[in-house]
């Protein structure tokens, strides 16, 4: 299922295990929030069984970082990772979008 209207500006990578990084180029906070919401909605719709999850199906937590260009990839990754843990702290099937700043 296409989840982004401008899919040529969306890049996804597997980091390890069940963790993935998605980079949305040239997206504002509203667009990024809408993208994250579509991801979670799609995950709910496909309803992947997961017996170890209290819901009985796989859930999704998303952390997103948005930043003005230029920004170094480490700063952007750290910001998105922080957003992920904020989302996870609020429960399952959540997302958080944070504004990032360069670390140097």
C-alpha positions in Angstrom: 0.0 0.0 0.0 1.4 3.4 -0.9 1.6 5.4 2.3 3.1 8.6 0.9 2.0 10.8 -2.0 5.6 11.8 -2.6 7.2 8.4 -2.3 10.3 9.5 -4.1 11.2 11.6 -1.0 10.7 8.8 1.5 13.6 6.4 2.3 13.3 3.5 4.7 16.1 1.4 6.3 16.1 -1.5 8.7 18.4 -0.6 11.7 18.1 -4.0 13.3 15.6 -6.4 14.8 12.2 -4.7 14.6 13.6 -1.2 14.4 13.4 0.8 11.2 14.4 4.4 10.2 12.4 6.3 7.6 13.7 9.6 6.2 11.1 12.0 4.7 12.9 14.6 2.7 11.4 18.1 2.5 8.4 17.4 4.8 6.9 19.8 7.3 5.6 18.7 10.8 2.0 18.4 9.5 3.0 16.2 6.6 5.2 14.1 8.9 2.5 13.7 11.5 0.0 12.6 8.7 2.6 10.1 7.4 3.1 8.6 10.9 -0.6 8.4 11.4 -1.0 6.5 8.1 1.7 4.1 9.1 0.0 3.3 12.4 -3.5 3.1 10.8 -2.2 0.7 8.1 -0.5 -1.5 10.8 -3.8 -1.7 12.7 -5.7 -2.6 9.4 -3.4 -5.5 8.4 -3.7 -6.9 12.0 -0.6 -9.1 12.2 -1.1 -11.7 15.0 1.3 -11.3 17.9 0.6 -13.5 20.9 3.1 -11.8 23.2 1.4 -8.4 22.7 -1.5 -7.6 25.1 -3.6 -6.5 22.1 -3.0 -9.8 20.4 -1.6 -8.2 17.3 1.5 -6.3 16.4 1.5 -2.6 17.2 3.7 0.3 16.0 5.5 3.1 17.7 7.0 5.9 15.6 9.5 8.6 16.4 10.1 11.3 13.8 12.5 14.1 13.7 12.1 17.2 11.5 14.9 19.7 10.9 15.8 22.6 8.6 18.6 21.7 6.2 21.5 21.3 6.6 21.6 19.0 9.5 24.1 16.2 10.2 22.6 12.6 10.1 23.7 11.9 13.7 21.7 14.8 15.1 18.7 13.9 13.0 18.9 10.2 14.1 19.3 11.1 17.8 16.3 13.4 17.6 14.1 10.7 15.9 15.3 8.1 18.4 14.3 10.5 21.3 10.9 11.0 19.7 10.5 7.2 19.5 11.1 6.8 23.2 8.7 9.6 24.0 6.1 7.8 21.8 6.7 4.5 23.5 6.4 6.1 26.9 2.8 7.1 26.0 1.7 3.6 25.1 1.3 1.5 22.0 0.3 2.6 18.5 1.7 6.1 19.1 3.9 8.6 17.3 5.9 11.6 18.3 7.4 14.3 16.0 10.2 16.5 17.4 11.9 19.5 15.9 15.6 18.8 15.7 18.7 21.0 15.9 22.3 20.2 14.9 24.4 18.9 17.7 27.5 20.9 16.7 
